[in-house]
Amino acid sequence: MKVKAAVLRELNQPLSIEDVEISEPAEDEVLVKTVACGVCHSDLHASRGAIGAERPSILGHEPAGIVLAVGARVRNVAPGDHVIACTSIHCGNCLQCMQGRPHLCVDRAACQRPKGAPTRISQGGQAIHQFVDLAAFAEGMLLHHTAVVKIDADIPLDRAALLGCAVTTGVGAALNTAQVAPGSSVAVFGAGGIGTSIMQGARIAGARRIIAVDINEAKLKNALKFGATDIVNSAKEDPVKKIRAIVRGGVDYAFEAVGVSKLLEQALYCTGPRGTAVLVGAIPPGENVSFNAGHFFLEKRVIGCMMGSNKFTIDAPRYLELYRQGRLDLDSLVTRHEPLDNVGEAFRAMEAGEVTRTVLTFG
């Protein structure tokens, strides 16, 4: 099947809009017509080399679409189903999967085509790689069946797509990773798509105080829609001092949702005794973070978060039910829509802080 796709060929260069060929699905694979795909900071990081991506590759990892065909062994979806996809593919047999942590699967290779087999995507006989095993900046996707979850056909696909990364990561960071307690206090560094999803997760968990921290005044005002009770502009005042003034003694949980070392340090410092700092943002590999060791005598901890510690098959339907109930706001997360040809504009607007989420739409 020939489709149009945005291909990463060179770092720090615009993505190239090209025609590529998608293979027929193998026995464990699902062929999907892409309808919508959110544009995430991780895609931008990959295009700059801050996150590893083989080249040439197709970026995009926050998609929704309609199943066109399935392999012989696929049972979870069928042609015509509306689906969302997530990068958390899993083998089901490794220790992490067996212990209920499929997002930490250590045998992703079992969900990929074996060496020597035809590649899923190609162009003129050359392999085109799938960024994080999805490659959603394309009119079609060929995915392992564990990447997709069926959703009800009446849910708008441009909203549902956000569960592929931002919402699953953010809401899951609060509910699954940190397990925010009712009545607790929370600070969130970064008010973009993931940061505002963390705020929503904290609100759903019953946090009494949710403090949004950012340098963009428009994003801070927007954060109030998603559950923030207080806002702090860290370009104008010391966020640690301000947060500790708002919540005497420090917050119970602080989330870093940008991927900046200094912000993770501030996240730890603004917590109170036995507080938890959670790294959700993608700090570049090899970059170090340093802390004043005295904070750990107060039994504080720093933990990482991979994709909201998700069990996507379970979590996604639950989050969509919260959306139906009006308790999870997906509508306000979508700032604008763009066609695939305008993916460069989507990157620019995201980097400029003009949007919470741009969603690419496909005809």
Number of C-alpha atoms within 10 A of each C-alpha: 10 14 15 17 25 26 25 24 17 15 15 13 11 16 22 16 17 12 16 23 20 19 15 16 19 18 13 18 25 28 26 29 24 25 23 31 33 32 29 25 21 18 22 21 17 19 25 15 15 16 15 14 21 15 17 17 24 29 29 25 28 30 35 33 29 21 24 19 20 25 17 12 11 17 10 14 18 18 13 14 19 26 26 29 33 29 22 24 27 24 18 20 14 16 14 17 18 12 10 13 16 22 20 19 20 16 17 15 13 14 19 17 15 10 8 6 7 12 19 21 24 19 13 8 10 11 17 24 22 26 23 19 23 25 27 33 33 28 24 26 28 26 28 27 23 22 22 28 20 20 18 13 12 7 13 14 23 23 22 29 27 33 26 25 24 28 30 25 30 31 31 27 32 29 22 18 21 21 14 23 17 13 14 16 23 33 33 30 29 26 31 27 26 30 32 32 30 36 32 27 29 35 26 18 18 16 22 16 22 28 24 32 29 23 17 19 17 13 22 23 15 20 28 18 15 26 24 26 17 17 24 23 17 17 12 9 11 12 24 22 13 17 25 16 12 14 18 11 13 24 28 24 30 30 34 30 28 22 18 18 19 13 23 26 19 20 27 28 23 27 29 22 17 16 25 24 29 24 26 26 27 19 19 15 9 6 8 9 12 9 13 9 8 9 17 15 10 13 12 19 17 16 12 17 21 17 26 26 25 26 18 27 16 10 18 23 16 12 21 21 13 15 17 13 10 10 16 21 21 23 13 13 24 18 12 14 17 19 14 23 16 15 21 17 15 26 19 14 16 20 12 10 16 17 20 23 25 26 26 28 20 18 9
